[in-house]
């Protein structure tokens, strides 16, 4: 009898809490869907910066209401990146704001792969504005964050692309960690986990070509030509790939 009473009381307490949690998640998901709609409208229909700014402001309000949700923070970091990439003024300020959001996501959950990815990405953007000396000092921390992103999210193609980019852009030994062979390993994985991403295939082609792996480079070009472009940049890359492929026949 006592057990039944205890169980009933427990359920009475638990059910309202569960309903409240579900309602919060539904509200958050609805807001996140709205930001995705704003992004799609911006990139596919109307290049109006107000759309990206609106998405960014939605995250500011979400963070105020739900300060302990890691997903909101890394999504907010992504939003800052997208906004900063498109504006002319205050880029550095927005990048730093995004990096802080990514750091908060990691603080909430030390295994947040997307948090590490966006922190590394935004750190790279900040480094570009700091000059060559500061940039070099930030390379290894960026690499380590990218590797953590892969550790906690091993099928996330963008993290492999980021790590490959770090190895490609960094100066080689003894100045830094630049290494085209290591970059190639991660580029192959970036296309494995993001097989429809034409940019990743294009970068893989360039990596093969740089290492004189001409057969594999040509095979990658053919894959790009067969791809279905999703945006104007994809269309441009496919045209370039087609031109490169024709050049190799001569």
C-alpha positions as CSV (number, residue, x, y, z in Angstrom):
1,X,0.0,0.0,0.0
2,X,2.8,2.4,1.0
3,X,4.6,1.6,-2.3
4,X,1.5,2.4,-4.3
5,X,1.0,5.7,-2.6
6,X,4.7,6.6,-3.1
7,X,4.5,5.7,-6.8
8,X,1.4,7.8,-7.2
9,X,2.9,10.8,-5.5
10,X,6.1,10.4,-7.6
11,X,4.1,10.3,-10.8
12,X,2.1,13.4,-9.8
13,X,5.3,15.3,-9.3
14,X,7.1,13.9,-12.4
15,X,4.4,14.3,-15.0
16,X,4.0,18.1,-14.8
17,X,7.8,18.5,-14.9
18,X,7.9,16.3,-18.0
19,X,5.1,18.3,-19.7
20,X,6.9,21.5,-18.9
21,X,10.2,20.2,-20.3
22,X,8.4,19.1,-23.5
23,X,6.8,22.5,-23.9
24,X,10.1,24.2,-23.5
25,X,11.7,21.9,-26.1
26,X,8.8,22.5,-28.5
27,X,9.2,26.3,-28.1
28,X,12.9,26.1,-28.7
29,X,12.5,23.9,-31.8
30,X,9.9,26.2,-33.3
31,X,12.3,29.2,-32.8
32,X,15.2,27.2,-34.4
33,X,13.0,26.3,-37.4
34,X,12.3,30.0,-37.8
35,X,16.0,30.8,-37.9
36,X,16.5,28.1,-40.6
37,X,13.7,29.6,-42.6
38,X,15.4,33.0,-42.4
39,X,18.7,31.5,-43.5
40,X,17.1,29.7,-46.5
41,X,15.3,32.9,-47.5
42,X,18.6,34.9,-47.3
43,X,20.8,32.4,-49.3
44,X,18.2,31.3,-51.8
45,X,15.8,34.2,-52.4
46,X,16.7,37.5,-50.9
47,X,20.1,38.8,-49.8
48,X,18.7,41.1,-47.2
49,X,20.9,41.4,-44.2
50,X,17.9,42.0,-42.0
51,X,17.1,38.3,-42.3
52,X,20.4,37.3,-40.8
53,X,20.2,40.0,-38.1
54,X,16.7,38.7,-37.2
55,X,18.0,35.2,-36.9
56,X,20.8,36.5,-34.6
57,X,18.4,38.4,-32.4
58,X,16.2,35.2,-32.0
59,X,19.2,33.5,-30.5
60,X,19.9,36.4,-28.2
61,X,16.3,36.1,-26.8
62,X,16.5,32.3,-26.6
63,X,19.7,32.5,-24.5
64,X,18.0,35.0,-22.1
65,X,15.1,32.6,-21.6
66,X,17.0,29.3,-21.7
67,X,20.6,30.0,-20.4
68,X,21.6,26.3,-19.9
69,X,20.8,24.8,-23.3
70,X,24.0,23.9,-25.1
71,X,22.4,23.5,-28.5
72,X,21.1,27.1,-28.4
73,X,24.7,28.4,-27.7
74,X,26.4,26.5,-30.6
75,X,23.6,27.4,-32.9
76,X,24.0,31.0,-31.8
77,X,27.7,30.7,-32.6
78,X,26.9,29.5,-36.1
79,X,24.5,32.4,-36.5
80,X,27.2,34.9,-35.6
81,X,29.5,33.3,-38.1
82,X,26.9,33.6,-40.9
83,X,26.2,37.2,-40.0
84,X,29.8,38.3,-39.8
85,X,30.7,36.7,-43.1
86,X,28.1,38.9,-44.9
87,X,28.6,42.3,-43.2
88,X,31.3,44.9,-43.8
89,X,31.6,46.5,-40.4
90,X,32.0,45.0,-36.9
91,X,33.1,41.6,-38.2
92,X,35.6,41.0,-35.4
93,X,33.0,42.0,-32.8
94,X,30.5,39.4,-34.1
95,X,33.1,36.7,-34.5
96,X,34.1,37.2,-30.8
97,X,30.5,37.1,-29.8
98,X,30.1,33.8,-31.6
99,X,33.3,32.4,-30.1
100,X,32.0,33.3,-26.6
101,X,28.7,31.4,-27.4
102,X,30.6,28.3,-28.5
103,X,32.7,28.4,-25.3
104,X,29.5,28.5,-23.3
105,X,28.2,25.4,-25.1
106,X,31.4,23.6,-24.2
107,X,31.2,24.9,-20.6
108,X,27.7,23.4,-20.4
109,X,28.7,20.1,-22.0
110,X,32.4,19.3,-22.3
111,X,31.6,16.7,-25.0
112,X,29.8,19.2,-27.3
113,X,31.3,18.5,-30.7
114,X,29.5,21.3,-32.5
115,X,30.7,23.7,-29.7
116,X,34.3,22.8,-30.4
117,X,33.8,23.1,-34.2
118,X,32.3,26.6,-34.0
119,X,34.9,27.7,-31.4
120,X,37.7,26.6,-33.8
121,X,36.0,28.1,-36.8
122,X,35.4,31.5,-35.1
123,X,38.9,31.5,-33.6
124,X,40.3,31.1,-37.1
125,X,38.3,34.1,-38.3
126,X,39.5,36.2,-35.3
127,X,43.1,35.1,-36.1
128,X,42.8,36.4,-39.6
129,X,42.2,39.8,-38.1
130,X,45.1,39.6,-35.7
131,X,48.0,39.5,-38.0
132,X,50.5,36.7,-39.0
133,X,52.2,36.4,-35.6
134,X,49.0,36.0,-33.6
135,X,47.6,33.7,-36.2
136,X,50.5,31.3,-36.0
137,X,50.2,31.1,-32.2
138,X,46.5,30.2,-32.6
139,X,47.0,27.3,-35.1
140,X,47.6,24.5,-32.6
141,X,44.7,25.5,-30.3
142,X,42.4,25.5,-33.4
143,X,43.7,22.1,-34.5
144,X,43.1,20.7,-31.0
145,X,39.5,22.1,-31.0
146,X,38.8,20.6,-34.4
147,X,40.1,17.2,-33.3
148,X,37.9,17.4,-30.2
149,X,34.9,18.2,-32.5
150,X,35.7,15.0,-34.4
151,X,36.2,13.0,-31.3
152,X,32.7,13.8,-30.0
153,X,31.0,13.9,-33.4
154,X,33.0,11.5,-35.6
155,X,30.6,11.7,-38.6
156,X,30.5,15.5,-38.9
157,X,32.0,16.3,-42.3
158,X,32.6,20.0,-41.7
159,X,35.0,19.3,-38.8
160,X,37.2,17.2,-41.1
161,X,37.1,19.9,-43.7
162,X,38.1,22.5,-41.0
163,X,41.0,20.3,-39.8
164,X,42.2,19.8,-43.4
165,X,42.0,23.5,-44.0
166,X,44.2,24.1,-40.9
167,X,46.9,21.7,-42.2
168,X,46.7,23.2,-45.7
169,X,46.9,26.9,-44.6
170,X,49.4,26.6,-41.8
171,X,53.1,27.1,-42.6
172,X,55.1,23.8,-42.5
173,X,57.8,22.7,-40.1
174,X,59.7,24.2,-38.3
175,X,57.4,27.3,-38.2
176,X,54.1,25.4,-37.7
177,X,52.1,22.2,-38.4
178,X,51.3,22.6,-42.1
179,X,51.2,19.3,-43.9
180,X,49.5,18.5,-47.2
181,X,49.6,14.7,-46.6
182,X,47.7,15.1,-43.3
183,X,45.3,17.5,-44.9
184,X,44.5,14.9,-47.6
185,X,43.5,12.3,-44.9
186,X,41.0,14.7,-43.5
187,X,39.7,15.9,-46.9
188,X,38.9,12.3,-47.9
189,X,36.9,11.9,-44.7
190,X,35.2,15.3,-45.2
191,X,33.8,14.0,-48.5
192,X,32.9,10.6,-47.0
193,X,30.7,12.2,-44.3
194,X,29.5,15.1,-46.5
195,X,29.3,13.3,-49.9
196,X,27.1,16.0,-51.5
197,X,29.3,18.9,-50.6
198,X,30.9,20.2,-53.8
199,X,33.3,22.6,-52.1
200,X,34.8,19.7,-50.1
201,X,35.2,17.7,-53.3
202,X,36.9,20.7,-55.0
203,X,39.3,21.1,-52.1
204,X,40.0,17.3,-52.3
205,X,40.8,17.7,-56.0
206,X,43.3,20.5,-55.3
207,X,44.9,18.4,-52.6
208,X,45.3,15.4,-54.9
209,X,46.7,17.7,-57.6
210,X,49.2,19.3,-55.3
211,X,50.5,15.9,-54.2
212,X,50.7,14.8,-57.9
213,X,48.0,12.1,-57.5
214,X,46.7,12.9,-60.9
215,X,44.4,9.9,-61.5
216,X,42.6,10.5,-58.2
217,X,42.4,14.2,-58.9
218,X,40.8,13.5,-62.3
219,X,38.4,11.0,-60.7
220,X,37.4,13.7,-58.2
221,X,36.8,16.2,-61.0
222,X,34.4,13.8,-62.7
223,X,32.5,13.4,-59.4
224,X,32.1,17.2,-59.2
225,X,30.8,17.4,-62.7
226,X,28.2,14.7,-62.0
227,X,27.1,16.5,-58.8
228,X,23.9,18.5,-58.4
229,X,24.7,22.1,-57.4
230,X,22.7,23.5,-54.5
231,X,23.7,27.2,-54.8
232,X,25.6,29.6,-57.0
233,X,28.9,28.7,-55.5
234,X,28.3,25.1,-56.4
235,X,27.4,26.0,-59.9
236,X,30.7,28.0,-60.3
237,X,32.8,25.1,-58.8
238,X,31.2,22.6,-61.2
239,X,32.0,24.9,-64.2
240,X,35.6,25.1,-63.0
241,X,35.8,21.4,-62.5
242,X,34.4,20.8,-66.1
243,X,37.0,23.2,-67.4
244,X,39.9,21.5,-65.5
245,X,38.7,18.1,-66.7
246,X,38.8,19.3,-70.3
247,X,42.3,20.7,-69.8
248,X,43.6,17.4,-68.6
249,X,42.5,15.8,-71.9
250,X,44.8,18.0,-73.9
